[in-house]
Amino acid sequence: MDVLNKLRNTVSNTISNTVNSTAYGLSQLSSVLPGNPVTREFEATAHIASAGPGLLWKVYSGYKKSTRQEAAIFVFEKRLLDRWSGKAEREAVLESLRRGVTQLTKLRHPQILIVQHPLEESRDSLAFATEPVFASLANALGRSENVPQPPPAALRDYKLLDVEIRYGLLQLGEGLAFLHGDVKLLHRNVCPESIVINGHGAWKIFGFDFCALNQSPNDKQPSWSYIDYDPTIPAIAQPQLDFQAPECIIAGSNGPPSDIFSLGMLVYTLYSPGHKPLNESHGDPSKCRRFLGDIKTSLPTAKLSPIPEALRDTVKLMLTNNPELRPDAHQFIKIEYFTDIGVKTLNYLDKLFQWDNLQKSQFYKGLPQVIKQLPHRVALHRVLPALYKEFVNAPMVPFVLPSVLQVAETGTIEEFREHILPNLKPVLALGEPPQISLVLMQRVDLLLKLCPADVIKSDVVPMLTRALDSNWEQLQELCLAALPSIATLIEGPSMKNAILPRIKKLCIGGKGSTSSLGVRVNCLLCLAKMLENLDRWLVLDQILPFLQEIPHSGEPAVLMAIIGIYKLVLTHSKLGMSKEIMATRVLPFLLPLCVEQSLSPTQFETLATLVGDMITKVTSEHREALKQLDAVRRDAQQFDQALSQAANPAVVNELNDAFAGIELAPPPTSSSKPLNGGQSLTLQDKQRLAQQQEASQRLQSQASLAPKKVSPPAKPQPKDLTNTLLQNNLNQLNLSPKTPPQQPNYSVLQSANWSQNTPTQTQWGGLAITAGPQSAQSPTGAWNANGMSSPGWSTGGTLGPNQTISNWNQIRPQNVPNQSWNMSNNSMGSEWRSDSNTLGMSQPLMGQSNNTQQVNLSTQDIMDLLS
């Protein structure tokens, strides 16, 4: 396991170095720290600031390898000593740096920078680790020595806020009070380079390079030694002249008032234009003495005008030439300037660890109102870090969460995900006390807005399911109100197996569920809002069936919610209900509701309209379906009839008889006359006739096979095939009526009306017409065969059975004079027509005669005979 941990740390460190390193910072760090023991336990990630005398310490952000705890790594590169040529000067600088870190490591106080790893020295560097650091106060005021260029984004255009300065000065006063009263130690170099702002925005005292220890025994009045300013030693290895008290420079003594004077000079620097000190000696002791001599009597009030009025008088006392008139540290921290509500709030947060839960709860209840008055940066980086510490104390979490969520609401999404969400995620998993879930559910809309989708799926959705299982109705209702907002983020299996069963349980009731009317209505409203985000099958199979199981007891609110869901499903383009579902499932449930006495007229009209719409949709859709089904049935019947006709032997025999009456291509012999007006058939004619005969034979064979009823590509049309066959033949042949084949049997012609005077057989156009087996005389004297008459023709006598017509001149149409009808002279032909197996004579076709009385049958004539 140790090997795996080491491997994991190595990989993690490598990735962190690759992602976060900068060319300027880490490239130099890697050349300085390899031999320093600090690198065994800490990993540096980025160069962020500088601090200490002359800002010689480079400050790197980093973390402890074993615990991943954030830290700051201070590094002094010994190559910087090359600016001084003398060995004594270099040793003086090194010695002051070592002394300052050593003294800092011995001190423990909230207002003093906390050391996590003591000073380590290597051939190339000095290094130690502390709590996370943002920057030194000098960096915050605009000084950028030993800071990467360009400066980090957090330092660019950084401006200290008034509440930050107020509380920072209060913290420095508390730190000096601790040093002067408890440790009996003088700092002797209070200036912006010696103040560090930690990662949470607190001001911490640093830079004990020139501190003075008490020289008297514990029971004696404390006294401190003083070392005069030495021009032969680098200025960087001596206290900052611009912030030294008059007694230090002129009288050669120092005490706690000396640090108070330095603090007063620091206050002026914070508020002055350009953050320049009041005494700009630039390291020249003579200038410093001259300035201090000018203010020996009294400091002009005009010079202090940049300082706020509430602090101006105090600073004037702090900068007085007489040390005895200066306030001590305890008096300084009690001035009215620090009674600001923001300062008090921050001060209370820093001392919360001393309070019990009851005191804490009282403070946290009023904190949201105070946060509204604080700058957002202060709330984010100063207030919230103190509140995060309470997340391990479950009873206090419900009191802390409102303030945390309020700060999150006023910030950006990036700030929330970087600073707040990592600390908030463990709280999302807490189930007890239930007040935690209640507070989170009240602001769940904010969480859904700020949290990324993966966090919603992994942390927020489980929190919602726990809320549905809760016995608190308020918590259930809040959860039901929030679910539609994340319906699209909930996966299908989770929705089907986790969310919907719990909602169904709340609606229907049962063991462990509530029967509250408000909860049931909210469940239905929640479902209605989620419908458009659910799959259709899930709605039809899971939601609609259990609507009928909900106990409504005639409650209008529940009924209208159910009706609303049905209406949404009916009208939604994606969902919709089929006519089968409406007719068999929905309408049988809705119709009894139409007689509910608890509904108002408006509610009843809504229900009646929905029922009417459903009935209309069912009937219209079913009517259309029946029409389409009927059309399909008719098409199927017609197809079956067509197949039956194609397989009917009577039709085949009729076709055979028709073609047997006309010999289309008789074989030419020496005794027979050629067809087509005496012309011989060509080879092409014979080939065409042979193909037509083969086609006729295939047609007969196919009709006799009675094939199975299948869906052919097209309906068989025997009549069209015959027409095509005859058309192709008769277009090439001109049949002569004088050379017909043997008399055909026209038994297929069921009736014919003919009248004559002489009952003898004759031929017209080569076709013999024989009377049928029955005859009768019509009232008009017309021949009636098989009970059919043709009153359009008349003669002077009757024709008996099996008799033929001999004299055509006496046959004429009615209403035609005898002298105008002369078939012997004009050989006037008649057009034969057949309809429904009845053969009748129409008006003669005039002007179609010749001297030889030859009658030419057209294609239409032959088709009329055969059809």
Secondary structure, 3 states (H helix, E strand, C coil): CHHHHHHHHHHHHHHHHHHHCCCCHHHHHHHHCCCCCHHHHEEEEEEEEEECHHHCEEEEEEEECCCCCEEEEEEEEHHHHHHCCCHHHHHHHHHHHHHHHHHHHHCCCCCECCEEEEEEECCCEEEEEECCEEEEHHHHCCCCCCCCCCCCCCCCCCCCCHHHHHHHHHHHHHHHHHHHHHHCEECCCCCHHHEEEECCCCEEECCCCCCEEECCCCCCCCCECCCCCCCCCCHHHCCCHHHCCHHHHHHCCCCHHHHHHHHHHHHHHHHCHHHCCCCCCCCCHHHHHHHHHHCCCCCCHHHHCCCCHHHHHHHHHHCCCCHHHCCCHHHHCCCHHHHCHHHHHHHHHHCHHHCCHHHHHHHHHHHHHHHCCCCHHHHHHHHHHHHHHHHHCHHHHHHHHHHHHHHHHHCCHHHHHHHHHHHHHHHHCCCCCHHHHHHHHHCHHHHHHHCCHHHHHHHHHHHHHHHHHCCCHHHHHHHHHHHHHHHHHCCHHHHHHHHHHHHHHHHHCCCCCCCCHHHHHHHHHHHHHHHHHCCHHHHHHHHHHHHCCCCCCCCHHHHHHHHHHHHHHHHCCCCCCCHHHHHHHHHHHHHHHCCCCCCCHHHHHHHHHHHHHHHHHHHHHHHHHHHHHHHHHHHHHHHHHHHHHHCCHHHHHHHHHHHHCCCCCCCCCCCCCCHHHHCCCCHHHHHHHHHHHHHHHHHHHHHHCCCCCCCCCCCCCHHHHHHHHHHHHHCCCCCCCCCCCCCCCCCCCCCCCCCCCCCCCCEECCEECCCCCCCEECCCCCEEECCECCCCEECCCCCCCCCCCCCHHHCEECCCCHHHCCHHHHCCCCCEEEECCEEEECCCCCCCCCCCCCCCCCHHHHHHHHC
